[in-house]
Amino acid sequence: MSECEKCHGKGTIPCSTCKGKKTEPCKECNGVGSVTCDGCDGKGEVTCEECYGSGKEVCPVCYKGEVEKTRWINCSNCGGDGRDHGDGSRCWRCHGRGQVEETYYEICPNCHGDYSHYSDKTCSECNGTGKVKCDECGGGGAKDCETCDGTGQVTCSHCKGEGKERCPDCEKREREAKEKREREAREAKERRERKEREERNRRIAEREKMEAEEKAAKERKEAIQGCGCLLALVAIVGFFIWWWFEGMTMSALPGMWEQTKNCVGGSGGIVKIVGGLIALFLGWKLITAFKHKAKKSSEVSMSPKKRWKFVVLGILLGFFGVHLAYAKRWLLFLLLWAGFIVGNVMSDGASKAEQDTANVPQVTQTENQGKKGGSPIGGIGFAVWALLWIGGTLFIKKDGKGNRM
């Protein structure tokens, strides 16, 4: 830093008030060193105390025509008994004496109160003038100023007697440098806090990303497990439906097994089952994706019913419609039982007709296969029953009031 032009690097300059003299004029006496005497108001004379200003000798016995006397009188507290009337102890005022001394004034018997005209002789103190020289100012009417001890100068109030003050240019540069340091420290603190905040946000974002990835992995795992359960469940249902189409008898199982091994022949059962499973799986995925998109686009009222309970009841007891009863879907519950009853009734009728035709030797294998198919109405009833059992378990997600479970 270059040398200051005002102080030349000293850091101080002569005091602007005292110009380096270290003193300034006394404000009490305006720099003259003396003030008016307050004992004589600047007159230099005061009233003579010997003659009280009369200029003549006064009575030597009295003070302004009166003399001081004393006498003993009864104590007003104990009435002269010396005992306190309250508890009988010694009187606190007269100390048990019964009397106290009283001071009083009377007219002087020497001058009879006319003390100032007691004599025609001139007062020796004031020579008959009634005035004497003031002791405080010596008769001059003025006295030394007590603030400056008569010098007229006091310590400079600005520099406190040092005769110099801080260089304003140097002080300004120091103040600016201090403000700069404070500003840089504040900016460094803000940068540090911003960096810490960014680092904290980055960690939060990484944690959220990790949680999202874990959640997505968990959802994929659950989806895979759900698809596996769905496929297994659909395979079981498809097997029973195929068995029902074959007459649902133990004698039909070997033929179904042969069809499964050959993957061809007859009605192509395994091909039908696989095709049905694929179609059902794709349909389930499309419906799930559509419902997921609809859930994001609109608010859905939630039901106190639990979806997982509904699915468990559907898998375990869905053939009785327990899951529909839990969700209070009564219309579908009745429809399920109606389909189940109609299917069973019509299947029994078809079984009786098959037994009747079994006694006729001319019936061909083709006709027997046709009769094993059962009644179309019975098939529709069982289809409705199976659809509400399996399809309802997988795709119904709302209760009887339309709220999502």
C-alpha positions as a printed NumPy array, in Angstrom:
array([[   0.   ,    0.   ,    0.   ],
       [   1.349,    3.45 ,   -0.958],
       [   2.186,    6.073,    1.666],
       [  -0.688,    8.328,    2.782],
       [  -0.314,   11.852,    1.358],
       [  -1.969,   13.466,    4.376],
       [  -0.054,   11.842,    7.269],
       [   2.953,   10.499,    5.292],
       [   2.572,    7.065,    6.834],
       [   2.393,    8.233,   10.456],
       [  -1.279,    7.365,   10.796],
       [  -1.985,   10.604,   12.763],
       [  -2.299,   14.323,   12.041],
       [  -2.345,   17.391,   14.36 ],
       [  -5.609,   17.764,   16.254],
       [  -8.118,   19.806,   14.261],
       [  -9.401,   21.481,   17.449],
       [  -6.235,   22.48 ,   19.327],
       [  -3.881,   22.445,   16.299],
       [  -1.457,   20.262,   18.262],
       [  -1.306,   22.535,   21.356],
       [  -3.077,   19.882,   23.48 ],
       [  -5.217,   22.58 ,   25.161],
       [  -8.209,   24.716,   24.297],
       [  -9.768,   27.88 ,   25.805],
       [ -11.723,   27.295,   29.004],
       [ -15.445,   27.528,   28.338],
       [ -16.173,   28.562,   31.923],
       [ -14.111,   31.796,   31.843],
       [ -13.916,   32.127,   28.016],
       [ -10.145,   31.819,   28.23 ],
       [  -9.501,   34.872,   30.492],
       [  -8.69 ,   32.769,   33.569],
       [ -11.033,   34.62 ,   35.975],
       [ -14.719,   34.84 ,   36.732],
       [ -16.951,   37.29 ,   38.629],
       [ -16.754,   36.793,   42.4  ],
       [ -19.996,   35.301,   43.641],
       [ -19.312,   36.422,   47.233],
       [ -19.594,   40.123,   46.427],
       [ -21.21 ,   39.902,   42.978],
       [ -18.148,   41.606,   41.513],
       [ -18.367,   44.712,   43.77 ],
       [ -15.256,   43.88 ,   45.793],
       [ -16.976,   44.768,   49.103],
       [ -19.322,   43.014,   51.479],
       [ -21.374,   44.154,   54.507],
       [ -19.332,   44.605,   57.68 ],
       [ -20.036,   41.769,   60.067],
       [ -19.013,   43.79 ,   63.128],
       [ -21.555,   46.559,   62.787],
       [ -23.982,   44.75 ,   60.497],
       [ -23.518,   47.582,   57.977],
       [ -24.456,   50.402,   60.365],
       [ -20.949,   51.953,   60.481],
       [ -21.167,   52.343,   64.252],
       [ -20.276,   50.223,   67.195],
       [ -23.133,   47.881,   68.172],
       [ -24.128,   46.348,   71.469],
       [ -21.414,   43.913,   72.542],
       [ -23.833,   41.809,   74.592],
       [ -26.531,   40.797,   72.085],
       [ -26.951,   39.65 ,   68.536],
       [ -29.182,   41.999,   66.667],
       [ -30.981,   43.02 ,   69.888],
       [ -31.496,   39.564,   71.423],
       [ -29.622,   37.418,   73.883],
       [ -29.715,   33.638,   74.16 ],
       [ -30.698,   32.051,   77.494],
       [ -31.388,   28.544,   78.843],
       [ -33.694,   27.138,   81.513],
       [ -34.8  ,   23.756,   82.908],
       [ -38.413,   22.636,   82.386],
       [ -40.321,   19.446,   83.156],
       [ -39.873,   16.71 ,   80.553],
       [ -42.889,   16.558,   78.257],
       [ -42.494,   12.79 ,   77.858],
       [ -42.534,   11.695,   81.52 ],
       [ -44.054,   14.828,   83.088],
       [ -41.11 ,   15.183,   85.464],
       [ -41.272,   11.627,   86.862],
       [ -38.192,   10.386,   85.058],
       [ -40.066,    7.146,   84.176],
       [ -41.734,    6.149,   81.017],
       [ -45.48 ,    5.882,   81.591],
       [ -45.739,    2.95 ,   79.267],
       [ -43.449,    0.29 ,   80.806],
       [ -42.017,    2.162,   83.822],
       [ -38.441,    2.254,   82.413],
       [ -36.181,    5.289,   82.547],
       [ -37.397,    8.124,   80.302],
       [ -35.454,    8.174,   77.051],
       [ -35.768,   11.945,   76.633],
       [ -34.589,   13.257,   80.035],
       [ -32.624,   10.099,   80.9  ],
       [ -34.526,    9.766,   84.208],
       [ -33.804,   13.321,   85.346],
       [ -37.384,   14.533,   84.949],
       [ -36.301,   17.846,   83.38 ],
       [ -34.723,   18.988,   80.153],
       [ -32.811,   22.143,   79.236],
       [ -34.609,   24.623,   76.96 ],
       [ -33.017,   27.453,   74.915],
       [ -34.933,   30.745,   74.408],
       [ -34.236,   34.351,   73.368],
       [ -34.985,   37.638,   75.194],
       [ -34.532,   41.341,   74.42 ],
       [ -31.059,   42.445,   75.291],
       [ -31.073,   44.148,   78.709],
       [ -28.063,   46.212,   77.672],
       [ -29.396,   47.911,   74.526],
       [ -33.057,   47.015,   74.947],
       [ -33.146,   45.76 ,   71.386],
       [ -31.703,   48.858,   69.748],
       [ -28.351,   47.242,   69.029],
       [ -27.442,   49.347,   65.986],
       [ -27.786,   52.685,   67.819],
       [ -26.14 ,   51.513,   70.951],
       [ -23.278,   53.986,   70.5  ],
       [ -22.348,   56.926,   68.341],
       [ -18.782,   55.712,   67.976],
       [ -17.549,   54.795,   64.513],
       [ -17.03 ,   51.082,   63.815],
       [ -13.346,   50.364,   63.925],
       [ -13.663,   47.512,   61.391],
       [ -15.203,   49.444,   58.503],
       [ -14.358,   52.991,   59.634],
       [ -18.007,   53.915,   59.494],
       [ -18.625,   52.854,   55.908],
       [ -20.52 ,   49.673,   56.77 ],
       [ -18.553,   47.844,   54.08 ],
       [ -15.37 ,   45.809,   54.161],
       [ -13.17 ,   44.343,   51.435],
       [ -14.328,   40.909,   50.097],
       [ -12.018,   38.148,   51.287],
       [ -12.715,   35.85 ,   48.28 ],
       [ -11.614,   38.238,   45.549],
       [  -9.436,   40.547,   47.67 ],
       [ -11.6  ,   43.47 ,   46.689],
       [ -11.002,   43.095,   42.96 ],
       [ -14.509,   41.785,   42.176],
       [ -13.097,   38.774,   40.274],
       [ -11.428,   35.51 ,   41.228],
       [  -9.447,   32.789,   39.492],
       [ -11.503,   30.297,   37.458],
       [ -11.649,   26.984,   39.314],
       [ -12.048,   24.978,   36.101],
       [  -8.752,   26.11 ,   34.532],
       [  -7.043,   27.28 ,   37.76 ],
       [  -6.797,   30.759,   36.318],
       [  -4.795,   29.713,   33.23 ],
       [  -7.633,   30.187,   30.773],
       [  -6.75 ,   26.862,   29.093],
       [  -8.003,   23.298,   29.653],
       [  -7.127,   19.885,   28.148],
       [  -8.387,   19.561,   24.573],
       [ -11.677,   17.654,   24.619],
       [ -11.157,   16.331,   21.08 ],
       [  -7.704,   14.756,   21.338],
       [  -7.717,   14.33 ,   25.153],
       [  -4.453,   16.259,   25.426],
       [  -2.502,   14.192,   22.897],
       [  -2.317,   16.983,   20.329],
       [  -3.038,   14.585,   17.435],
       [  -5.888,   12.56 ,   15.944],
       [  -6.338,    9.642,   13.577],
       [  -5.706,   10.383,    9.925],
       [  -9.164,   10.339,    8.251],
       [  -7.758,    8.953,    4.987],
       [  -5.977,    6.114,    6.771],
       [  -9.05 ,    5.463,    8.895],
       [ -11.215,    5.368,    5.774],
       [  -8.851,    2.868,    4.079],
       [  -8.793,    0.707,    7.221],
       [ -12.58 ,    0.816,    7.443],
       [ -12.917,   -0.156,    3.776],
       [ -10.351,   -2.946,    4.237],
       [ -12.239,   -4.226,    7.278],
       [ -15.546,   -4.123,    5.394],
       [ -13.887,   -5.976,    2.495],
       [ -12.571,   -8.686,    4.833],
       [ -15.995,   -9.037,    6.446],
       [ -17.657,   -9.196,    3.023],
       [ -15.188,  -11.835,    1.792],
       [ -15.682,  -13.854,    4.987],
       [ -19.455,  -13.597,    4.57 ],
       [ -19.259,  -14.647,    0.911],
       [ -16.956,  -17.549,    1.807],
       [ -19.429,  -18.649,    4.478],
       [ -22.31 ,  -18.426,    1.978],
       [ -20.328,  -20.461,   -0.575],
       [ -19.512,  -23.05 ,    2.074],
       [ -23.155,  -23.252,    3.172],
       [ -24.309,  -23.466,   -0.463],
       [ -21.812,  -26.258,   -1.126],
       [ -22.956,  -28.106,    1.991],
       [ -26.588,  -27.628,    0.938],
       [ -25.858,  -28.922,   -2.563],
       [ -23.988,  -31.899,   -1.111],
       [ -26.889,  -32.605,    1.238],
       [ -29.384,  -32.354,   -1.635],
       [ -27.172,  -34.634,   -3.735],
       [ -27.112,  -37.249,   -0.973],
       [ -30.865,  -36.942,   -0.575],
       [ -31.332,  -37.325,   -4.35 ],
       [ -29.047,  -40.376,   -4.386],
       [ -30.921,  -41.891,   -1.458],
       [ -34.266,  -41.214,   -3.142],
       [ -32.948,  -42.68 ,   -6.402],
       [ -31.701,  -45.765,   -4.56 ],
       [ -35.035,  -46.121,   -2.785],
       [ -36.869,  -45.706,   -6.095],
       [ -34.666,  -48.368,   -7.697],
       [ -35.22 ,  -50.701,   -4.744],
       [ -38.943,  -50.038,   -4.931],
       [ -38.961,  -50.676,   -8.697],
       [ -36.97 ,  -53.888,   -8.202],
       [ -39.374,  -54.967,   -5.493],
       [ -42.342,  -54.183,   -7.739],
       [ -40.748,  -56.153,  -10.585],
       [ -40.128,  -59.053,   -8.249],
       [ -43.703,  -58.916,   -7.005],
       [ -44.961,  -58.622,  -10.592],
       [ -42.95 ,  -61.669,  -11.623],
       [ -44.21 ,  -63.6  ,   -8.629],
       [ -47.746,  -62.422,   -9.365],
       [ -47.428,  -63.455,  -12.999],
       [ -46.142,  -66.854,  -11.911],
       [ -49.044,  -67.291,   -9.514],
       [ -51.448,  -66.081,  -12.173],
       [ -50.092,  -68.476,  -14.755],
       [ -50.217,  -71.369,  -12.292],
       [ -53.758,  -70.451,  -11.282],
       [ -54.88 ,  -70.043,  -14.887],
       [ -53.234,  -73.366,  -15.768],
       [ -55.192,  -75.085,  -12.992],
       [ -58.443,  -73.443,  -14.083],
       [ -57.68 ,  -74.209,  -17.753],
       [ -57.056,  -77.852,  -16.837],
       [ -60.382,  -78.122,  -15.034],
       [ -62.198,  -76.395,  -17.912],
       [ -60.552,  -78.761,  -20.405],
       [ -61.413,  -81.696,  -18.178],
       [ -64.975,  -80.438,  -18.008],
       [ -65.079,  -80.3  ,  -21.829],
       [ -63.824,  -83.929,  -21.924],
       [ -66.624,  -85.06 ,  -19.632],
       [ -64.882,  -84.558,  -16.262],
       [ -64.464,  -88.317,  -15.756],
       [ -61.437,  -90.318,  -14.68 ],
       [ -61.515,  -92.209,  -17.983],
       [ -60.911,  -88.928,  -19.851],
       [ -57.591,  -88.227,  -18.112],
       [ -55.468,  -90.711,  -20.193],
       [ -56.73 ,  -89.167,  -23.385],
       [ -55.941,  -85.67 ,  -22.095],
       [ -52.455,  -86.841,  -21.179],
       [ -51.913,  -88.23 ,  -24.69 ],
       [ -53.047,  -84.955,  -26.169],
       [ -50.642,  -83.079,  -23.878],
       [ -47.741,  -85.341,  -24.941],
       [ -48.49 ,  -85.084,  -28.645],
       [ -49.498,  -81.368,  -28.493],
       [ -51.811,  -82.27 ,  -31.382],
       [ -54.792,  -84.47 ,  -32.054],
       [ -58.354,  -84.311,  -30.941],
       [ -59.216,  -80.812,  -29.945],
       [ -55.527,  -79.737,  -29.546],
       [ -55.924,  -79.222,  -25.767],
       [ -52.402,  -78.145,  -24.869],
       [ -52.351,  -75.687,  -27.747],
       [ -55.656,  -74.245,  -26.59 ],
       [ -54.5  ,  -73.991,  -22.998],
       [ -51.22 ,  -72.298,  -23.909],
       [ -52.96 ,  -69.937,  -26.277],
       [ -55.558,  -69.137,  -23.646],
       [ -52.881,  -68.532,  -21.026],
       [ -50.963,  -66.175,  -23.315],
       [ -54.11 ,  -64.283,  -24.288],
       [ -55.207,  -64.018,  -20.651],
       [ -51.745,  -62.834,  -19.569],
       [ -51.566,  -60.18 ,  -22.283],
       [ -55.079,  -59.028,  -21.497],
       [ -54.242,  -58.809,  -17.807],
       [ -51.131,  -56.711,  -18.566],
       [ -53.099,  -54.321,  -20.794],
       [ -55.853,  -53.886,  -18.226],
       [ -53.273,  -53.348,  -15.452],
       [ -51.427,  -50.705,  -17.501],
       [ -54.687,  -48.916,  -18.326],
       [ -55.788,  -48.868,  -14.711],
       [ -52.355,  -47.649,  -13.565],
       [ -52.558,  -44.744,  -16.028],
       [ -56.095,  -43.919,  -14.933],
       [ -54.97 ,  -43.938,  -11.293],
       [ -52.293,  -41.317,  -12.025],
       [ -54.638,  -39.043,  -14.003],
       [ -57.453,  -38.839,  -11.444],
       [ -58.065,  -39.035,   -7.739],
       [ -59.712,  -42.28 ,   -6.607],
       [ -61.609,  -42.693,   -3.365],
       [ -60.106,  -45.397,   -1.183],
       [ -62.135,  -48.154,    0.459],
       [ -61.458,  -49.598,    3.918],
       [ -61.391,  -53.021,    2.228],
       [ -57.904,  -54.431,    1.668],
       [ -56.968,  -55.556,   -1.831],
       [ -54.621,  -58.293,   -0.629],
       [ -57.363,  -59.803,    1.522],
       [ -59.68 ,  -59.766,   -1.495],
       [ -57.088,  -61.598,   -3.652],
       [ -56.323,  -64.196,   -0.952],
       [ -60.029,  -64.921,   -0.452],
       [ -60.47 ,  -65.125,   -4.225],
       [ -57.652,  -67.646,   -4.642],
       [ -58.615,  -69.829,   -1.685],
       [ -62.415,  -69.534,   -1.542],
       [ -63.251,  -67.727,   -4.768],
       [ -65.242,  -70.674,   -6.141],
       [ -67.779,  -69.921,   -3.354],
       [ -67.78 ,  -66.183,   -4.127],
       [ -66.354,  -65.262,   -0.706],
       [ -64.144,  -62.548,   -2.242],
       [ -67.189,  -60.896,   -3.864],
       [ -69.054,  -60.999,   -0.569],
       [ -66.031,  -59.386,    1.183],
       [ -66.052,  -56.568,   -1.411],
       [ -69.884,  -56.337,   -1.143],
       [ -70.289,  -56.912,   -4.89 ],
       [ -73.615,  -58.643,   -4.307],
       [ -74.808,  -58.639,   -7.918],
       [ -71.653,  -60.413,   -9.083],
       [ -71.902,  -62.733,   -6.058],
       [ -75.429,  -63.8  ,   -7.117],
       [ -74.349,  -64.074,  -10.738],
       [ -71.457,  -66.368,   -9.74 ],
       [ -73.759,  -68.693,   -7.82 ],
       [ -76.329,  -68.575,  -10.63 ],
       [ -73.682,  -69.622,  -13.161],
       [ -72.431,  -72.363,  -10.819],
       [ -75.969,  -73.747,  -10.216],
       [ -76.963,  -73.578,  -13.883],
       [ -73.738,  -75.281,  -14.928],
       [ -74.205,  -78.097,  -12.432],
       [ -77.904,  -78.62 ,  -13.261],
       [ -77.293,  -78.721,  -16.985],
       [ -74.231,  -80.968,  -16.551],
       [ -76.325,  -83.461,  -14.536],
       [ -78.938,  -83.531,  -17.316],
       [ -76.261,  -84.11 ,  -19.929],
       [ -74.719,  -86.924,  -17.851],
       [ -78.06 ,  -88.728,  -17.636],
       [ -78.539,  -88.452,  -21.371],
       [ -75.044,  -89.825,  -21.92 ],
       [ -75.783,  -92.837,  -19.717],
       [ -78.945,  -93.549,  -21.693],
       [ -77.147,  -93.448,  -24.997],
       [ -74.3  ,  -95.618,  -23.705],
       [ -76.616,  -98.689,  -23.846],
       [ -77.15 ,  -98.336,  -27.63 ],
       [ -74.394, -100.278,  -29.528],
       [ -74.812,  -98.372,  -32.795],
       [ -73.63 ,  -95.037,  -31.3  ],
       [ -70.411,  -93.967,  -32.938],
       [ -67.335,  -92.544,  -31.279],
       [ -68.051,  -89.219,  -32.885],
       [ -71.522,  -89.006,  -31.362],
       [ -70.114,  -89.972,  -27.95 ],
       [ -67.57 ,  -87.174,  -28.242],
       [ -70.358,  -84.789,  -29.086],
       [ -72.346,  -85.82 ,  -26.054],
       [ -69.333,  -85.552,  -23.79 ],
       [ -69.294,  -81.888,  -24.565],
       [ -72.366,  -81.441,  -22.378],
       [ -75.119,  -78.825,  -22.691],
       [ -74.145,  -75.415,  -24.136],
       [ -76.153,  -73.697,  -21.388],
       [ -74.239,  -75.633,  -18.756],
       [ -70.974,  -74.601,  -20.404],
       [ -72.027,  -70.953,  -20.352],
       [ -72.974,  -71.259,  -16.666],
       [ -69.603,  -72.753,  -15.756],
       [ -67.831,  -70.142,  -17.901],
       [ -69.583,  -67.327,  -16.   ],
       [ -68.741,  -69.003,  -12.694],
       [ -65.053,  -69.462,  -13.624],
       [ -64.819,  -65.931,  -15.024],
       [ -66.175,  -64.334,  -11.823],
       [ -63.936,  -66.579,   -9.717],
       [ -60.635,  -66.126,  -11.58 ],
       [ -61.269,  -62.896,  -13.453],
       [ -62.92 ,  -61.274,  -10.451],
       [ -59.968,  -62.173,   -8.227],
       [ -57.465,  -60.691,  -10.673],
       [ -59.232,  -57.664,  -12.107],
       [ -61.862,  -56.419,   -9.647],
       [ -60.265,  -53.623,   -7.601],
       [ -63.287,  -51.684,   -6.324],
       [ -65.866,  -52.501,   -3.697],
       [ -69.639,  -52.307,   -4.064],
       [ -69.589,  -48.492,   -3.585],
       [ -67.06 ,  -47.907,   -6.362],
       [ -64.158,  -47.114,   -4.006],
       [ -60.727,  -48.576,   -4.686],
       [ -59.677,  -51.313,   -2.295]])
